[in-house]
Amino acid sequence: MSETPHLHAVRTAYDTVAVDYERLLRDALRDKPLDRAMLGAFAEAVRAGDAGPVADLGCGPGRVTAHLHGLGVPVFGIDLSSEMVAVARRTFPGLRFDEGSMTALDLEDDALGGIVSWYSIVHTPPEVLPTVFAEFHRVLAPGGHLLIAFKVGNQLRHLEQAYGHALSLDVYWMPPEEIAALLGAAGLVVDARLIREPDDQERPTQGRQAYFLARKPG
Ligand SMILES: C[S@@+](CC[C@H](N)C(=O)[O-])C[C@H]1O[C@@H](n2cnc3c(N)ncnc32)[C@H](O)[C@@H]1O
């Protein structure tokens, strides 16, 4: 795996916060019905397509991997951070978690029936997104589905503190039109877009949140 400065920074930050991230976010989906609705629609689509397993790319501690598993989806997780992967394996010993980067996936072409990228592109510099989306397209089987969650905006926020730790981490808030255009340029078709307002927990520091369902044409 090539370790560019951005990948090194993300890996270091998430290695630092892995245990506390898991503790703080383990139940977060419980209070987010619209997020669960998009995960439910994605689960239904991949189950109906039956085109292969689903990879949760940038799975962190595996909370979304486990949620999809609970919906009957054959799913495994991949994350850049070895500490996140260790936490995910400890928390969900029955599920599979591997180390890897979305920029160069160790997966065959057309291998997956689905990809979920739940807030995992938010640390990717916009100029690297075409590489990531090309990888998504390469590893998805024809007819395979993608669910992507990201923060809406047009700014770079640099964090020096998160989840109770000092760190150094860039977060990119992206315009939905730009993400749609980049997905289209990678050969993916956007089927649905949900953009919701920040909820009570998010409102002090966060803005709108976006969830796109897309697909590799069959
Ligand atoms: C905001 S966390 C989201 C984690 C998880 N999806 C969740 O919702 O709990 C971002 C995660 O993406 C991972 N990540 C960021 N860039 C990555 C890359 N290029 N390849 C693999 N994982 C990546 C980070 O290590 C981190 O665990």
Ligand as a Chemical Component Dictionary entry (heavy atoms), coordinates in Angstrom:
data_LIG
# 
_chem_comp.id                   LIG 
_chem_comp.type                 NON-POLYMER 
_chem_comp.pdbx_formal_charge   0 
_chem_comp.three_letter_code    LIG 
# 
loop_
_chem_comp_atom.comp_id 
_chem_comp_atom.atom_id 
_chem_comp_atom.alt_atom_id 
_chem_comp_atom.type_symbol 
_chem_comp_atom.charge 
_chem_comp_atom.model_Cartn_x 
_chem_comp_atom.model_Cartn_y 
_chem_comp_atom.model_Cartn_z 
_chem_comp_atom.pdbx_ordinal 
LIG C1  C1  C 0  -15.105 9.189 10.253 1  
LIG S1  S1  S 1  -14.418 7.565 10.380 2  
LIG C2  C2  C 0  -15.832 6.582 9.901  3  
LIG C3  C3  C 0  -15.698 5.161 10.383 4  
LIG C4  C4  C 0  -16.931 4.287 10.138 5  
LIG N1  N1  N 0  -17.301 4.262 8.739  6  
LIG C5  C5  C 0  -18.076 4.783 10.991 7  
LIG O1  O1  O 0  -19.007 5.416 10.445 8  
LIG O2  O2  O -1 -18.033 4.595 12.188 9  
LIG C6  C6  C 0  -13.399 7.492 8.930  10 
LIG C7  C7  C 0  -12.718 6.133 8.765  11 
LIG O3  O3  O 0  -12.246 6.026 7.431  12 
LIG C8  C8  C 0  -10.970 5.438 7.449  13 
LIG N2  N2  N 0  -10.279 5.842 6.214  14 
LIG C9  C9  C 0  -10.018 7.092 5.793  15 
LIG N3  N3  N 0  -9.369  7.067 4.618  16 
LIG C10 C10 C 0  -9.235  5.747 4.284  17 
LIG C11 C11 C 0  -8.664  5.058 3.168  18 
LIG N4  N4  N 0  -8.053  5.702 2.169  19 
LIG N5  N5  N 0  -8.761  3.718 3.147  20 
LIG C12 C12 C 0  -9.337  3.030 4.168  21 
LIG N6  N6  N 0  -9.878  3.614 5.242  22 
LIG C13 C13 C 0  -9.841  4.962 5.294  23 
LIG C14 C14 C 0  -10.322 5.964 8.719  24 
LIG O4  O4  O 0  -9.233  5.182 9.133  25 
LIG C15 C15 C 0  -11.498 5.936 9.668  26 
LIG O5  O5  O 0  -11.585 4.706 10.363 27 
# 
loop_
_chem_comp_bond.comp_id 
_chem_comp_bond.atom_id_1 
_chem_comp_bond.atom_id_2 
_chem_comp_bond.value_order 
_chem_comp_bond.pdbx_ordinal 
LIG C1  S1  SING 1  
LIG S1  C2  SING 2  
LIG S1  C6  SING 3  
LIG C2  C3  SING 4  
LIG C3  C4  SING 5  
LIG C4  N1  SING 6  
LIG C4  C5  SING 7  
LIG C5  O1  DOUB 8  
LIG C5  O2  SING 9  
LIG C6  C7  SING 10 
LIG C7  O3  SING 11 
LIG C7  C15 SING 12 
LIG O3  C8  SING 13 
LIG C8  N2  SING 14 
LIG C8  C14 SING 15 
LIG N2  C9  SING 16 
LIG N2  C13 SING 17 
LIG C9  N3  DOUB 18 
LIG N3  C10 SING 19 
LIG C10 C11 SING 20 
LIG C10 C13 DOUB 21 
LIG C11 N4  SING 22 
LIG C11 N5  DOUB 23 
LIG N5  C12 SING 24 
LIG C12 N6  DOUB 25 
LIG N6  C13 SING 26 
LIG C14 O4  SING 27 
LIG C14 C15 SING 28 
LIG C15 O5  SING 29 
# 
